[in-house]
Amino acid sequence: MKKYAPHRSVSSQDMQRFVGTARPEHGADVALFVTTCRTFTKAALGLAVRQDIVALHRDLLGAWVKGAHLETLIPLNGHGGGTRRRPTV
């Protein structure tokens, strides 16, 4: 989990570091980049989608905490950017 102020964005550089360690270094089967900010940059989201990384911003994190199944959130990967749209719980 990467903590950021709500007004910040996760950069491509942050995502690159995560991609470089999640599977090769830590052996992750499913790699989730979870952040407390509202957005990922377009470049960071593109990298996440290409590398099969699930990118959860603060709104999706909130839905997960409230009981949404991760499987329902994964298809939202790369969509939105912290918008107020709520996934079905």
For each residue, the residues with C-beta under 8 A, 3 or more apart:
1: 34 35 36
2: 10 14 18 33 34 35 36
3: 35 36
4: 8 9 10 35 36 37
5: 8 37
6: 36 37 38 58
7: 37 38
8: 4 5 37
9: 4 37 38 39 40 41 44
10: 2 4 14 15 33 35 37 39 40 41 44 55 57
11: 14 15 41 43 44
12: 15 16 41 43 44 47
13: 16 17
14: 2 10 11 17 18 44
15: 10 11 12 18 19 33 40 43 44 47 48 53 55
16: 12 13 19 20 47
17: 13 14 20 21
18: 2 14 15 21 22 31 33 53
19: 15 16 22 31 47 48 51 53
20: 16 17 24 25
21: 17 18 24 25 26
22: 18 19 25 26 28 31 53
23: 26 27 28 31
24: 20 21
25: 20 21 22
26: 21 22 23
27: 23
28: 22 23 31
29:
30: 54
31: 18 19 22 23 28 51 52 53 54
32: 53 54 55 56 70
33: 2 10 15 18 40 48 53 54 55 56
34: 1 2 56 61
35: 1 2 3 4 10 40 55 56 57 58 61
36: 1 2 3 4 6 58 61
37: 4 5 6 7 8 9 10 57 58 82
38: 6 7 9 57 58 59 81 82
39: 9 10 57 81 82
40: 9 10 15 33 35 44 45 48 55 57 81
41: 9 10 11 12 44 45
42: 45 46
43: 11 12 15 46 47
44: 9 10 11 12 14 15 40 41 47 48 55
45: 40 41 42 48 49 55 78 81
46: 42 43 49 50 78
47: 12 15 16 19 43 44 50 51 53
48: 15 19 33 40 44 45 51 53 54 55 77 78
49: 45 46 52 53 77 78
50: 46 47
51: 19 31 47 48
52: 31 49
53: 15 18 19 22 31 32 33 47 48 49 77
54: 30 31 32 33 48 70 73 74 77
55: 10 15 32 33 35 40 44 45 48 77 78
56: 32 33 34 35 60 61 64 73 77
57: 10 35 37 38 39 40 60 61 80 81 82
58: 6 35 36 37 38 61 62 82
59: 38 62 63 80 82 83 84 85 86
60: 56 57 63 64 73 76 87
61: 34 35 36 56 57 58 64 65
62: 58 59 65 66
63: 59 60 66 68 73 86 87 89
64: 56 60 61 67 68 70 73
65: 61 62
66: 62 63 89
67: 64 89
68: 63 64 72 73 87 88 89
69: 72 73
70: 32 54 64 73 74
71: 74
72: 68 69 75 87 88 89
73: 54 56 60 63 64 68 69 70 76 77 87
74: 54 70 71 77
75: 72
76: 60 73 79 80 87
77: 48 49 53 54 55 56 73 74
78: 45 46 48 49 55
79: 76
80: 57 59 76 83 85
81: 38 39 40 45 57
82: 37 38 39 57 58 59
83: 59 80
84: 59
85: 59 80
86: 59 63 89
87: 60 63 68 72 73 76
88: 68 72
89: 63 66 67 68 72 86
